[in-house]
Amino acid sequence: MNAERIVYAHDLYAAYHPPGQNKIWALKGSDLTLYTGEIVGLLGRNGAGKTTLIRVLLGLMHRAKGELEVAGLDPQTQRSEILRRVGAVLNGRRLLRDRWTPVDTFAYLGAATGIGVGEGVKRGLRLLERFGIAESSRMQLMRFSLGMKQKMVLAIAMLNDPELLVLDEPTIGLDVESVRELSRLIYEAKDEGRSVIVTSHQLNLLERLSDRVVVIHDGVTVFEGTVEALKSKAQGQKLVVSFREEINENLTALHPWVEQQTPTSVAIPMEPKLIAELMRVACENNWDLSAVEQTASFEDAFLDLVSGNEENELL
């Protein structure tokens, strides 16, 4: 890749120190590379170390070991500069002052970041308008719904015109239209040459958005590559069978192996006995076959990589 590298993390180790307890190693050899104008999806089960990795990248937590560079800076010693050049949403939220209004918040952040009070308010209101809540710009944040607060958080992350966006679970509380608007914002950021790291439990969103994905499991990076490269590793590849008519009935004999894809198609594991059973049911019901396509599931490929270990809910 010819683009400039904006994030380079190699063999990162980081630990928590609960009072009276031994260290809990959250990162045990994590890697992540991000280039200018690239969207990277960061995947992992709860407790895999995703949020810890993000905190280390932002300088909010020290690494014990490993190489790390973000926008040419060391987050451990240059955290203030990192935070001026990065827009971040952490754990789906950011601290909001309940008694402040969005206008108050944008004015304060405009002054704090050096873009100016007026410019901060102008940019913030423009972002709120895109999210459909500009009419609430003078309402106290304590009166905002969860979804409205999340939109406010996203506006704050975008306010300083960052070269790098780090979005940790940014879709929490967002409705379908707002998730679409978030996707548009991310694509626009990419088109403008910005870089984006995004985590989400909505795997279909990451599959659609990401140029590359990084999978972290038990503190270790177990995959880094394109969506297609990850899907090619799926052990549970499936066959998508399409018919010319709707097939909403008479599938009970095949469950739980059959997944209804559309009213006229189903996905089934690549197992001869199951495929034969589907064909038998199709013949009995006179379903006219339209197409057969072998496919790999993004979700299945991800689960294959991280299977075999219990989830750690601590991190």
C-alpha positions in Angstrom: 0.0 0.0 0.0 1.4 3.4 -1.0 -0.6 5.5 1.4 1.1 7.0 4.4 0.9 5.0 7.6 -0.9 6.9 10.4 -1.1 4.2 13.1 1.5 1.5 13.7 1.1 -0.8 16.7 3.2 -3.9 17.1 3.4 -6.5 19.9 1.6 -4.3 22.4 1.2 -5.4 26.0 -0.9 -3.6 28.6 -2.3 -4.6 32.0 -4.8 -3.4 34.6 -3.8 -3.3 38.3 -6.9 -3.9 40.4 -6.2 -3.0 44.1 -5.0 -6.1 46.0 -4.9 -8.3 42.9 -2.4 -9.4 40.4 -2.1 -7.7 37.1 -4.7 -8.5 34.5 -3.1 -8.5 31.1 -5.6 -7.1 28.6 -3.1 -6.9 25.7 -0.7 -9.8 25.2 0.8 -9.1 21.7 -1.6 -6.9 19.7 -0.9 -5.5 16.3 -2.7 -2.9 14.2 -1.7 -0.8 11.2 -3.8 2.0 9.7 -3.1 4.0 6.6 -4.3 7.5 5.6 -7.8 7.4 4.0 -8.5 3.8 5.3 -11.3 2.4 7.4 -10.3 -0.4 9.7 -12.9 -2.5 11.6 -11.7 -3.7 14.9 -13.5 -6.9 15.9 -13.4 -9.1 19.0 -15.7 -10.6 21.6 -16.5 -8.6 24.8 -13.3 -8.6 26.9 -11.1 -9.4 23.9 -9.1 -6.2 24.5 -10.5 -3.8 21.8 -11.3 -0.9 24.1 -7.9 -1.4 25.9 -6.1 -1.2 22.6 -8.0 2.0 21.7 -7.1 3.5 25.1 -3.4 2.7 24.5 -3.5 4.2 21.0 -5.0 7.4 22.4 -2.5 7.6 25.3 -5.2 7.1 27.9 -3.5 4.0 29.2 0.2 3.1 29.2 1.6 0.1 27.4 4.0 -2.2 29.2 5.8 -3.2 26.0 5.6 -2.8 22.2 6.1 -0.4 19.4 3.5 2.3 18.9 3.2 5.4 16.7 0.1 7.5 16.0 0.3 10.3 13.5 4.1 10.3 14.0 3.7 10.7 17.7 4.1 8.5 20.8 0.8 8.5 22.7 2.6 7.7 25.9 4.6 10.9 25.9 2.6 13.1 23.6 -1.0 12.4 24.6 -2.2 16.1 24.5 -1.1 16.4 20.9 -2.7 13.1 20.0 -6.0 14.1 21.4 -6.0 17.4 19.5 -5.5 15.5 16.2 -7.9 12.6 16.9 -11.7 12.5 17.3 -12.8 9.7 19.6 -15.9 8.0 20.9 -15.0 5.6 23.8 -17.3 2.8 24.9 -20.1 4.3 22.9 -20.2 7.5 24.9 -18.2 10.5 26.1 -18.8 12.5 29.3 -21.5 15.1 28.7 -22.3 17.9 31.2 -26.0 17.4 31.9 -26.8 21.0 32.6 -25.1 22.3 29.5 -26.8 22.7 26.1 -25.1 21.6 22.8 -24.3 25.3 22.1 -22.6 25.6 25.5 -20.6 22.4 24.8 -19.5 23.4 21.3 -18.5 26.9 22.6 -16.4 25.4 25.4 -14.8 22.9 23.1 -14.1 25.5 20.4 -12.2 27.6 23.0 -10.5 24.5 24.4 -9.2 23.2 21.1 -8.2 26.5 19.6 -10.7 26.6 16.7 -12.6 29.5 18.4 -16.0 29.7 20.1 -17.8 30.9 17.0 -16.3 28.3 14.8 -16.9 25.5 17.3 -20.6 26.4 17.6 -20.9 26.7 13.8 -19.4 23.3 13.2 -21.3 21.7 16.0 -24.7 23.0 14.8 -23.9 21.9 11.3 -23.3 18.3 12.5 -26.4 18.3 14.7 -28.4 19.4 11.6 -27.1 16.4 9.7 -28.2 14.1 12.6 -31.6 15.7 12.7 -31.5 17.2 16.2 -30.5 20.9 15.4 -33.8 22.0 16.9 -32.5 20.8 20.3 -29.3 22.8 20.3 -30.4 24.9 23.3 -32.0 22.1 25.3 -30.1 20.8 28.4 -28.4 17.6 27.7 -30.0 15.9 30.7 -33.2 16.0 28.6 -31.7 14.2 25.7 -32.7 10.6 24.9 -29.9 8.0 24.7 -30.0 8.2 20.9 -29.8 12.1 21.0 -26.9 11.9 23.4 -25.1 9.5 21.1 -25.5 11.9 18.2 -24.1 14.6 20.3 -21.1 12.4 21.2 -20.5 11.9 17.4 -20.7 15.6 16.8 -18.1 16.2 19.5 -15.8 13.6 18.0 -16.0 15.4 14.6 -15.8 18.9 15.9 -12.0 19.4 15.7 -11.8 18.2 12.0 -9.7 15.3 13.0 -7.3 13.4 10.7 -8.0 10.2 12.6 -11.4 9.1 13.9 -11.6 6.4 16.6 -15.1 5.2 17.1 -15.7 2.6 19.8 -19.2 1.3 19.5 -20.6 4.5 18.0 -24.0 3.0 17.0 -25.2 2.5 20.6 -28.6 4.1 20.9 -28.8 5.1 17.3 -31.9 4.5 15.1 -31.6 3.0 11.6 -31.5 6.3 9.8 -28.8 7.7 12.2 -26.7 4.6 11.6 -27.0 5.3 7.9 -25.9 8.9 8.5 -23.0 7.7 10.5 -22.0 5.4 7.7 -22.1 8.4 5.3 -20.0 10.5 7.7 -17.4 7.7 7.8 -17.3 7.4 4.0 -17.0 11.1 3.7 -14.1 11.1 6.2 -12.4 8.5 4.1 -12.9 10.5 0.9 -11.3 13.5 2.6 -8.2 11.5 3.3 -9.0 10.8 7.0 -8.5 7.5 8.7 -11.1 5.6 10.8 -10.9 2.9 13.3 -14.4 1.6 14.3 -15.6 -1.1 16.6 -19.2 -2.3 16.6 -21.3 -5.4 17.6 -23.1 -4.8 14.3 -20.8 -7.1 12.2 -22.8 -6.4 9.1 -21.9 -2.7 9.5 -18.2 -3.5 9.8 -18.3 -5.8 6.9 -19.8 -3.1 4.7 -17.6 -0.2 5.9 -14.2 -1.7 6.4 -11.3 -1.7 3.9 -9.5 -4.1 6.3 -10.4 -5.7 9.6 -8.4 -6.6 12.6 -9.6 -9.4 14.9 -8.3 -9.4 18.5 -8.9 -12.3 20.8 -7.7 -12.7 24.4 -5.4 -9.7 24.0 -3.8 -11.0 20.8 -4.3 -10.0 17.2 -5.3 -13.2 15.4 -6.1 -11.7 12.0 -5.4 -8.5 10.0 -6.5 -8.3 6.4 -9.4 -7.6 4.0 -13.0 -8.6 4.6 -12.7 -11.1 1.7 -9.5 -12.6 3.2 -11.3 -13.1 6.5 -14.4 -14.7 4.8 -12.1 -17.1 2.9 -11.0 -18.5 6.2 -14.6 -19.5 7.2 -15.0 -23.1 8.0 -18.7 -22.9 7.9 -19.2 -21.8 4.3 -22.8 -22.0 3.1 -24.8 -22.6 0.0 -27.4 -19.9 -0.9 -30.3 -21.5 -2.8 -32.8 -19.2 -4.5 -36.2 -20.1 -5.8 -38.6 -18.3 -8.2 -41.4 -18.1 -5.6 -41.7 -17.4 -1.9 -40.8 -20.3 0.4 -41.9 -19.1 3.8 -43.6 -22.4 4.7 -42.6 -26.1 5.1 -39.1 -25.5 6.2 -39.5 -26.9 9.7 -37.9 -30.2 8.8 -34.7 -28.4 8.0 -34.4 -26.1 11.0 -32.1 -25.1 12.8 -29.7 -25.4 9.9 -31.6 -23.3 7.4 -31.3 -19.5 7.5 -34.0 -17.5 5.6 -32.1 -14.9 3.5 -35.0 -13.4 1.6 -38.6 -14.6 1.0 -37.3 -16.6 -2.0 -33.9 -17.8 -0.7 -32.2 -19.7 2.1 -28.6 -20.4 3.2 -27.6 -23.9 4.3 -24.3 -25.4 5.5 -22.2 -27.2 2.8 -23.2 -30.6 4.0 -24.5 -33.1 1.4 -27.2 -34.6 3.7 -28.7 -31.2 4.4 -28.5 -30.1 0.8 -30.3 -33.3 -0.3 -33.0 -32.7 2.4 -33.5 -29.2 1.1 -33.9 -30.4 -2.5 -36.4 -33.1 -1.3 -38.5 -30.4 0.4 -38.3 -28.2 -2.7 -39.5 -31.0 -5.0 -42.4 -31.9 -2.7 -43.5 -28.2 -2.7 -42.8 -27.7 -6.5 -40.4 -24.8 -5.8 -38.8 -23.7 -9.0 -35.0 -23.4 -8.5 -33.6 -20.0 -9.6 -29.9 -19.9 -8.5 -27.3 -21.6 -6.3 -24.4 -19.7 -4.9 -21.6 -20.8 -2.6 -20.9 -18.1 0.0 -18.8 -17.5 3.1 -20.4 -15.7 6.1 -18.4 -12.8 7.6 -19.9 -13.6 11.0 -19.0 -17.3 10.7 -15.4 -16.5 9.7 -15.1 -14.2 12.7 -16.6 -16.8 15.1 -14.3 -19.5 13.7 -11.3 -17.3 14.7 -12.4 -16.6 18.2 -14.1 -19.9 19.1 -13.0 -22.4 21.7 -12.5 -19.9 24.5 -14.8 -18.4 27.1 -15.6 -14.8 26.9 -13.9 -12.5 29.4 -16.4 -9.8 30.4 -14.0 -7.8 32.6 -12.4 -5.6 29.9 
